Amino acid sequence: MTTGLFSSWKQPLGFFVSKPAKSGDRLKVLLEECSLLITNNVLCVKSVVCFQGTSNHKLLKLLNVNVDQPFFFHDERKV
């Protein structure tokens, strides 16, 4: 889901069935595809929110996100 930072709006991006849980590798592909769709439509990805599931931990490792570096780069932009 995308939301406005400075105005009140929301727009769903898609729905992905999560049972069985998606692997961290698949989540990375989905995140990259969604981010590409957003940036192609003149919006900027500023943050990504997730819960502490096992697949999400793997995704964070694949993106090199950790306590010392709580961000990743997409399209040369810090997220």
Secondary structure, 3 states (H helix, E strand, C coil): CEECCCCCCEECCCCCCCCCCCCHHHHHHHHHHHHHHHHHCCCCCCCCCCCCCHHHHHHHHHCCCCCCCCCCEECCEEC
